[in-house]
Amino acid sequence: MIRQGVQVAGRCEVCGGSATRDVGQFFDRGVLGWGTEGRCADCPHGWCEEDSGPVTPEDIRQALLRAHGPSRLRLPGDLPSLVPVQLALRSARGLSLGEARAQATELAAAGLLGTLVEMEALALHLRERCIAAIVEPAT
């Protein structure tokens, strides 16, 4: 399992008090998922939500990127053909052929950016197809 999380301060939607929210993203048994739970310090309001699918809510992604910075997925060398990369990206992300072609080209050039969990999940899909992939901080 690959996971990454962060704690975010905010306002309670019930009383307007101080709320703390734990948000995270994980990749477990081939599934990309996300979760959020929170509690208010000033009232009994609390919540917990978890889901999975190819797209994590943008507020959770942005909180992770702000806290941890982006990760870069890159290929370590030249490939004779980007077709296997396109197939892996289509399978992992549910992309159209054109979108997969564009992302494969970007991956082969500068690499793809995202959260650590997203990039590690894509790297696993590539490695399953015998395509070497490296995930590193994007700094």
C-alpha positions in Angstrom: 0.0 0.0 0.0 1.2 3.5 -0.9 -0.4 6.4 1.0 0.1 10.1 1.7 -1.9 12.4 4.0 -2.0 15.8 5.5 -4.0 17.6 8.2 -5.8 20.8 7.2 -7.4 23.5 9.4 -10.6 25.1 8.5 -14.1 26.2 9.6 -16.9 23.9 10.8 -19.8 23.9 8.4 -22.2 23.5 11.3 -21.1 26.1 13.9 -18.3 28.0 12.2 -15.8 26.9 14.8 -12.3 25.5 14.3 -12.4 22.2 12.3 -9.5 19.9 11.6 -9.6 17.7 8.6 -7.3 14.8 7.8 -7.1 14.1 4.1 -5.2 11.5 2.2 -4.8 9.4 -0.9 -3.8 5.8 -1.1 -3.2 3.0 -3.7 -4.1 -0.5 -2.4 -4.5 -3.7 -4.4 -4.6 -1.9 -7.7 -7.1 0.7 -6.6 -6.5 4.5 -6.2 -8.6 5.8 -3.3 -8.9 8.9 -1.1 -10.3 9.7 2.3 -11.2 12.6 4.5 -12.3 12.8 8.1 -12.8 15.8 10.3 -13.9 17.0 13.6 -14.9 20.4 15.1 -13.2 21.5 18.3 -16.2 23.6 19.2 -19.2 21.3 18.6 -19.8 17.6 18.2 -19.8 17.7 14.4 -17.6 15.2 12.7 -17.4 13.2 9.4 -15.6 10.5 7.6 -15.7 9.8 3.9 -13.7 7.4 1.7 -14.0 6.5 -2.0 -12.0 5.2 -4.9 -11.7 5.7 -8.6 -9.4 7.2 -11.2 -10.0 10.8 -9.9 -9.3 12.1 -6.4 -11.3 15.3 -5.5 -9.2 18.3 -6.4 -9.3 19.9 -2.9 -7.6 16.7 -1.5 -5.0 16.6 -4.4 -4.2 20.3 -3.8 -3.8 19.9 -0.1 -1.4 17.0 -0.6 0.6 19.0 -3.3 0.8 22.1 -1.0 2.0 20.0 1.9 4.4 17.6 0.2 5.1 19.1 -3.2 4.6 17.3 -6.5 6.3 14.1 -7.5 7.6 13.5 -11.0 7.2 10.2 -12.9 9.8 9.8 -15.6 11.3 7.2 -17.9 15.0 6.5 -17.3 16.0 6.3 -21.0 14.8 6.3 -24.6 12.2 3.7 -25.6 12.1 2.2 -29.1 8.3 2.8 -29.1 5.8 4.7 -26.9 3.0 2.3 -27.7 3.4 0.2 -24.6 3.5 3.4 -22.5 0.3 4.6 -24.2 -1.4 1.3 -23.4 -0.4 1.4 -19.8 -1.6 5.0 -19.4 -4.9 4.2 -21.1 -5.4 1.3 -18.8 -4.4 3.1 -15.6 -6.2 6.4 -16.3 -9.0 5.5 -18.6 -7.7 7.9 -21.3 -8.7 8.2 -24.9 -6.1 7.2 -27.5 -5.2 10.9 -28.1 -4.9 11.7 -24.4 -2.7 8.6 -23.9 -0.5 9.6 -26.8 -0.1 13.2 -25.4 0.7 12.0 -21.9 3.1 9.3 -23.2 4.9 12.0 -25.1 5.0 14.3 -22.0 6.2 11.4 -19.9 9.0 10.6 -22.3 10.1 14.2 -22.4 9.9 16.1 -19.1 7.9 13.5 -17.1 4.4 13.6 -15.5 3.7 15.5 -12.3 1.2 14.7 -9.6 0.9 13.5 -6.0 3.3 10.8 -4.8 0.5 8.3 -4.7 -0.7 9.1 -8.3 2.8 8.8 -9.7 3.7 5.6 -7.8 0.4 4.0 -9.0 1.3 4.9 -12.6 4.8 3.6 -12.1 3.4 0.3 -11.0 1.2 0.1 -14.1 4.2 0.8 -16.3 6.4 -1.7 -14.5 3.8 -4.4 -14.9 4.3 -4.0 -18.6 8.1 -4.2 -18.2 8.6 -0.4 -18.7 11.1 1.1 -16.3 9.8 4.1 -14.4 11.3 6.4 -11.8 9.3 8.5 -9.2 11.2 11.4 -7.6 10.5 14.7 -6.0 9.8 17.3 -8.7 12.1 19.9 -7.3 
